[in-house]
Amino acid sequence: MAKTPTSSKPENNPVVSFRTTLEEKYLAYALSTITARSLPDVRDGLKPVHRRLLYAMLQLKLDPKSGYKKCARVVGDVIGKYHPHGDISVYEAMVRLAQTFAVRYPLVEGQGNFGSIDGDNAAAMRYTEARLTEVAMTLMENLDEDTVGFRPTYDGSEEEPIVMPAAFPNLLANGSEGIAVGMATSIPPHNAGELCDALLYIIEKPDCAVRNLVTRIPGPDFPTGGIIVETAENIRTAYETGRGSIRVRAKWKKEELSHGLYQIVITEIPYQVQKSRLIEKIAELFKNKKLPLLGNIRDESAEDMRIILEPKSRSVEADMLMESLFKVTDLETRSSLNLNVLNASGAPQVMNLKEILVSFLDHRMDVLTRRSQFRLGKIAHRLEILDGFLIAYLNLDELIRIIRREDEPKPIIMKKWNLSEVQTEAILNMRLRSLRKLEEFEIKTEHNALSKEQKELQSLLKSEEKRWLKIAEEIKETKSRFGQKTALGRRRTQFAEAPTGMVLDIEAFVEKEPITILCSNMGWIRAVKGHSAELADVKYKEGDEERFNLLGQTTDKLLIFASDGRFYTLPCDKIHKGKGFGEPVRLMIDLENDVDIVAMHIFAPEQKLLLAAGNGKGFVVEASEVVAQTRAGKQILNPVAGHKAVLCRIVEGNHVAVIGDNRKLLIFPVSQIPLMKKGQGVTLQKYKDGGLSDLKTFVLKDGLSWALGGKTRTETDIKPWIGNRADAGRLPPTGFPRTNKFS
C-alpha cells in the first residue's frame, strides 16, 4: 500500500513578510524615481534623460556646424545605448529642449514642427530633425579630457558621463520641474548674464549673503517674457529659503482708436500658459457674463503674439478691465520656486540661491583640476617623445646604422641612449621625411612651448587663487557669449511694482456716471442723475425734508457715520434711482433704531476725517481706515457711556476751531490731534457744563469763517482764541451765531 505524501515547507523558499517586502520594493522605487528621473543635478542642471540625449547627439557629431539628423535616429541611439525607457518619453524630452517658448536657452535646435505655444503637439520623430546648440556644446565642453567621471550603461556595453562639465549655469538658466515620490522640484529659468554676475561676485566675496546676490539676480527671466509683480522682499525670502512663489502677469499695452475708442493688445503671456486655452477660458467667462467690462476678444497672432481685448464701452478704464481679467484668468499666474535638487553626493536637498551657485562653482573647480591634470599627463607623454626625437637627431648616423644592421634594434637603442620603450617606439616609427633639419627646429619649438605650458599648469594646480581667477575668466567668456548684450541673453521678463490692494468686486463694475445723492431727515435716500439736476422739484414725505446733498459718481462709495461711532459703506450704484421718495437707508445697512445718522461723505482715499463725541473727545482717522466691507459697519469712534458721536468733518486746513454749548471758542493746530485707527480719542476742549457744539478745520492765514443770515463772515484777527488742545477757550467774536454753529 502506497504511503500518503505529507506536506512540508520547502527549505529553500522561506516565508517573507508582505509588509517588509513592500517597504523594501517601494523604497527602491522611490529612490530610483528621485535620483534617476525627477530631480536635476545641481552641477549641470540635467536629469539623466536629458544628459543621455545630449551625449548621444554629441557622439553622432550633431554639433551646431554640422547638418541635422532625424530625431528618430537620435532617439534610437538613446534608448538602444543609454536610456532603457520608451521612445515616446525620450522624444518628448527632446522636443521640450528645442522649444523656444519652454526653454530659456534651448539645448537642441530643431528643424520641422516642434509644437507651438498654442499647445500644438510636435510632429512624429520620423518627420523632424535636430542638432545641438552652442549652449549644449558649452555644457559638454572638454568632456573628452577626463573632466568628469563615466559609468557603464545599463547593459554594460558602453560608458556614459555621470555629469556634464557644465561651463554654462544650466540649472538656474533653464530651470527644471519634476515630481518624485514624496518630493518635487520647481526651478524657474533665469538670465544667464545675471547668473554670471552673481558667480563672479561670489568668487570675489565668498562670504556674501543671499541679499547681495538678489541685487544681481532680481528674479526669474522667463522665455515667454511677461511682467513680474512680486515684491522684492518676497523674492529675496524665496531665494533665501529655497521655497516660495513669484507672481507673473501678461504684458499689455493700450492702443488708441478713432472716436475716443481703444483696445488692449496682449503681447506676452505668463510662462507655461497655452495661448489657445487662455483665449478659450476668457471667451467662456465672457459668454457666462463674468467679465462685464469686456466687449470682445480675438487673436491676431502671427509670428508675434497679439491678443486683442475690446472694452464694453469707452468709459471703461483699461487698468480696471485688466485687473478684472488678472483676477479670474491665467493672464496672471504664480510661478512656484522649490530649489530641490540632487547635490554633488547624489542626495536630494533644498538649497538656497547661494548654495546652488556655490555648488556650481565647486563643480567648475573640480572640472578645472581634472582637466589640468589630464593635460599635464598628455604634455608629459609628448615631452617624453620629443626628448627621444632630440636624442635621435643628435645621433642620427649611428641610429641609422643600428637600424640597418641589427635584426632587433629596439633593445640596443634603448640600452645605448638610455631611452624608454615609448621613446624608442616613436623613433622607430619616425618617417624618413622627418629627418630634415627644419623638423628638428620644429620639435625644439614644440618642446619649449609644452614645457612652458607644463610650468603654468603646475603653478595653477598649486595655487587655489590662480584656479579661481581661471574660473572667473571662463565665466566672463560665458557671459560674453550668452550675456545680456546678446540677442539670446537679453532679459525678456520685466519687473513692475506689486499691485496695490485694489478691491475688485464684479458687481461694482458699472459705467461711470455723475449722480446727486439726497438723504432726508427721516433717512430716506435716493440718487438723481447728473450734477445740475433741478432739485426744486424733488419731493419728500410729509413732515420730512432734505438733510444731505452730495455730488458723486456711480463708481464712488458713500461713507455713513452714525451716532454710535460706526461707519457704514454703500456703493453709490446701489442707491435707489427710481421715482418716489427713495429707500430707507436702514434697509441697506444694519443701523440700530436708536442710532442716528451723523454725517455722509463721498469716499476719497487720500482724505482724513476728524471725529468727535459729545463730551469733546475725538481724533483724526484716514478715510481708507473707515471703509466697511459688510452691512454691520465698522466701529471707529468709541464714545464713553452717556455720550454719542456728534461730528465728522473732512480735514481741510492746518487749524481746528472748536465751540462748546457754553459758547466758548478755541482754536489750535490740527497737528495736536493724534492720527488713530479707532478708540475714544483725546480731549479737544475742556467744559464745565455742556459739551461739544460744533467744529471745523481751516487754513489759519485765511481767517475763520462762519455762515450768518445767508452770507459768510470771516474773522481774520483770531489770535485771542488761539491756544492749545484741551483749553477752555473764550467767548467768540461779536456776530457769531447764537446757534453755536459754523454753518
Sequence and secondary structure as in RCSB ss.txt:
>XXXX:A:sequence
MAKTPTSSKPENNPVVSFRTTLEEKYLAYALSTITARSLPDVRDGLKPVHRRLLYAMLQLKLDPKSGYKKCARVV
GDVIGKYHPHGDISVYEAMVRLAQTFAVRYPLVEGQGNFGSIDGDNAAAMRYTEARLTEVAMTLMENLDEDTVGF
RPTYDGSEEEPIVMPAAFPNLLANGSEGIAVGMATSIPPHNAGELCDALLYIIEKPDCAVRNLVTRIPGPDFPTG
GIIVETAENIRTAYETGRGSIRVRAKWKKEELSHGLYQIVITEIPYQVQKSRLIEKIAELFKNKKLPLLGNIRDE
SAEDMRIILEPKSRSVEADMLMESLFKVTDLETRSSLNLNVLNASGAPQVMNLKEILVSFLDHRMDVLTRRSQFR
LGKIAHRLEILDGFLIAYLNLDELIRIIRREDEPKPIIMKKWNLSEVQTEAILNMRLRSLRKLEEFEIKTEHNAL
SKEQKELQSLLKSEEKRWLKIAEEIKETKSRFGQKTALGRRRTQFAEAPTGMVLDIEAFVEKEPITILCSNMGWI
RAVKGHSAELADVKYKEGDEERFNLLGQTTDKLLIFASDGRFYTLPCDKIHKGKGFGEPVRLMIDLENDVDIVAM
HIFAPEQKLLLAAGNGKGFVVEASEVVAQTRAGKQILNPVAGHKAVLCRIVEGNHVAVIGDNRKLLIFPVSQIPL
MKKGQGVTLQKYKDGGLSDLKTFVLKDGLSWALGGKTRTETDIKPWIGNRADAGRLPPTGFPRTNKFS
>XXXX:A:secstr
          TTS    HHHHHHHHHHHHHHHHIIIIIS BTTT   HHHHHHHHHHHHTT  TTS  EEHHHHH
HHIIIII  S HHHHHHHHHHHH TTT SS SEEEES    TT      TTT EEEE HHHHHHTTTTTTT S E
EE TTSSSEEESS   SS HHHHH EEEE SS EEEE    HHHHHHHHHHHHH TT  HHHHHTT  S   TT 
 EE S HHHHHHHHHHSEEEEEEE EEEEEE GGG EEEEEEE  TT  HHHHHHHHHHHHHTT  TTEEEEEE 
 SSS  EEEEESSTTS HHHHHHHHHHHSTTEEEEEEE EEE TTS EEE  HHHHHHHHHHHHHHHHHHHHHHH
HHHHHHHHHHHHHHHHHHHTHHHHHHHHHH SSHHHHHHHHHT  HHHHHHHHT  GGGGSHHHHHHHHHHHHHH
HHHHHHHHHHHH HHHHHHHHHHHHHHHHHHHSTTSTTTS   EE          GGG     EEEEEEETT EE
EEEESSS  GGG    TT  EEEEEEEETT EEEEEETTSEEEEEEGGGS  SSSS EEGGGTS   TT  EEEE
EE  TT EEEEEETTSEEEEEEGGGS  SSTT EE B   TT  EEEEEE  SSEEEEEETT  EEEEEGGGS B
 SSB  EESS  SSS EEEEEEE GGG EEEEETTEEEEE   GGGB  TT   B   TT  TT    
